[in-house]
Amino acid sequence: MWGVAVAMVVLLSGCGKPTHESVIKDLMGQMRKLTDVLKSVKSEASAREAAPKMQAIVKEMQELRKKGDALGRPTKEQEAAMEMKYGEELKKVTGEMAEEVMRVWVNPTLAGPLGEAIREFEKIK
């Protein structure tokens, strides 16, 4: 019984308040998921299949944005540290995601089923 209690404390101790760094890491994870979902979109049928997945990812990204906003602006030191640690990776992930969003968005056959999710995604900025 005590072993289970100790294990729960250890597991839950990592679930503290969000930080700027945890939010950016989680956001990059969601961006990767979104990119993967969009890469799977090759036809109208696959776009319809991807729509609920994209909507769930976008909803999670919106929640992360709220968490980030609630934290306020990071200090200059925090910002510089995160830029050094995540800047290149974030640039790469953002570029790949933007490329896939544009590929789908400019194709009416693909964009139709994903239109609502893409419009919600555009509101995240």
N, C-alpha and C positions, 0 to 999 in steps of 0.2 A: 504494500500500500504506500509506504513512504517513498519507495523507488519511483512509483508513478507520479507522486506529487512533486518530487524533485525534478523529474523529467519535464513535467508541465511548466514548472518555474523556469527552467533553462530554455525551453522552447519559446515561452511567452516573453522572456526578457528581451528577445530580439525584435519584438513587435511594438516598440515604443513609439514615441511621437515621430512624425516624419521630419526629415531634415532636407535642406536644399539638395544635398548630395543624393539622398535616397529618392527624392522626387525625380531628379534628372535621370538616375539610373532606371527607375521604373518607367519613366517616359520613353527612354531609348528602347527599353524592352517592348513596349507597346508599339513603337514605331517600327520595330523589326517585324512584329506580328502582322501589323497592317501591310507592310511591304510584302510579306510572304503571301498573305491573302490576295493582294492585288496581282501578284505574279501568277497566281492560279487562274486568273480571269482571262479566258481566251475566247469565250463565246457568250451569247446571251444566257444560255443555260448555266454556265459556270458563274456568270455575274449574278444571276438570281440566287444561286447557292451561296455565293460569297456575301450577299447583302446582309443577312443577320449577323454574320461573323464580323463584318466591318462595323456594323452599328454597335455591337458589344464593345469592340476595341475603341471606337470613338467615344462611347460613353465613359469608359475607363480613363481615356485621355482627358476628358472634360473634368472628371473627378480629380485627376492628378493636377490639372491646372488650378482647380480650386484650392487644393492643398498647398501648392506653390504660392498662390496669391495670399493665402492665410499666413504663410511664413514671413511675408514681406520681402523686401529686396535684400539679397545677401550683402554682406559687407564687401568692400573692395577686395579685401584679402581673401574672403571666401570665393568671390567671383573669379579672382585670378587663379586660385588653387584649382577650382573646378575647370576653368578654361585649360589650364595646363594638363590636368588629368583626363578630361573628357572631350576637349575641343575637337581634336582630329576625328575621334570616333563619332561624335555628334554630327560633325560636318558630313561625314560619309553616310551615316544612317539617314540624315535628313535629305541628302541628295538622292539616294536610292529610293526613298519613299516618294519624294516629289516627282521623280521620273515615272514611277508607276502610277501615281495619281494622274499625272498629265496624260500618260498613254491611254488610260481608261477613259478619262474625262473627254478627250477629243474624239472618241469613237462612240457615236450615238447608240449603237447596238449594245455596247458594254456599259455606257454611262446611264442609260435608262433605268435598269434595275438597281443601280447603285446611287442614283441621283440624290435621294434623300440623305443617305449616309455621307456622301461627299459634301453636301451643303452643311450638314452638322459639323463635319470635320473642318470646314473653312471657318466656322465660328470660333474655333478653339484659340486662334491667334491672340 
